[in-house]
Amino acid sequence: MIIIHATFHVNPAKNEDFMREIQTLISASREEDGNISYSLYKDTEKESSYTMVEVWKDPNAVGFHNQSAHFQAFVAKAPEYLSAPTEIKAYTGEPMEIPAG
């Protein structure tokens, strides 16, 4: 399993446009084979900062996603909305059982 955290620092004047554009990316990405989850979270301490938390089945699913038309379209438009480069961190992981109590 591949887990990706992509942090976006959005220009406050472009926040509405960013949110509209990223909703298209989220919807299309969730439909991809190999996607386990794809969720955007707002930072409660940093204004106009968001983190996309992506979980993928394997590296091939990530590669397919990165070449998809919807991802490429978002990457091409993202500089219009961002005030800093996107920070991307990737991890490998496996689900685990957490004991109750």
N, C-alpha and C positions, 0 to 999 in steps of 0.2 A: 504494500500500500504506500502511496506517495501522498504526502501532506504538504501543501504550499500555502504560505502566508504572503500575500501581496498587499503592501501598505501604500495607500494613495494619499497624498497631501494635496487637497483640492483648493484652488483659488476660490475664496468665498463668493466672489461675484459670478462664478461659473458653476456653483454647487447644483443648481436646478438642472442645468444642461448635463452635468456629469451624472446625476441620478437618473435622468431619463435614458441616457446612453448606456449606462451600466445595467439597467434593468433588461435591456435587450440581450446583453452578453450573458447575464445570469440565466435567463429563461432558456436560451439556446444551449448553453453549456450543461445545464441540468439534463437535457435530452440526449446528450452524447453517450455512446457505449463506453463503459469504463468509468463513468462519473459516479461517485458514491454520494458526494454532497458538494454544494457550491453556494456559500452564504457570505453576505456582506455585513460587517459589523461597524458601527460608528464608535470611535474612541470617545469616551466620556471625559477625558482629561485634556485632549488636544482638539481644538476647534477645527472643523473641516478636514479631519483625518479619519480614514476608513481602512479596514483590513478585510480583504477577501480571504476566506478560509476555504481552500479547495481540498477535497479528498478524492484520489483517483485510484483505480484498481492496480495499475502498474505503469512503468515508464512509457510503454507504447500508447496508453490512453492519454498521457500528458503530451506526447509528441503529436498525436492526432489533433488534440485540442489546440495546441500551439499553431498548427497549420490550417485550422478551420477558418472559414470565411468570416464568421462572426467575431472570432478572436482577433484576426488580422485587421478587421474594420475598426474594432475598438482601439487596438494599439496605434493605428494610424491617426485616430482622432484624440486620443488621450492627452497629448501635449497641449491641446487647446484648453483643457480643464485643470491641469495640474500646476502647482506652484513649486514642485520639486520632483526629482526623478522617483519613480516607483521603487520601493524597497522590496526585494523578493528573497524569501528564505524557503528552502525545500528540505523536507525530512522524510525518512522512511519510518514506517511503523506497522504494528500489527494490533488488532483489537485484543483486549484482555478483559477477563472477568474481574470485577471489583467486589470483594466480599461485602455483604450487607452488614450494617451496624457498626 
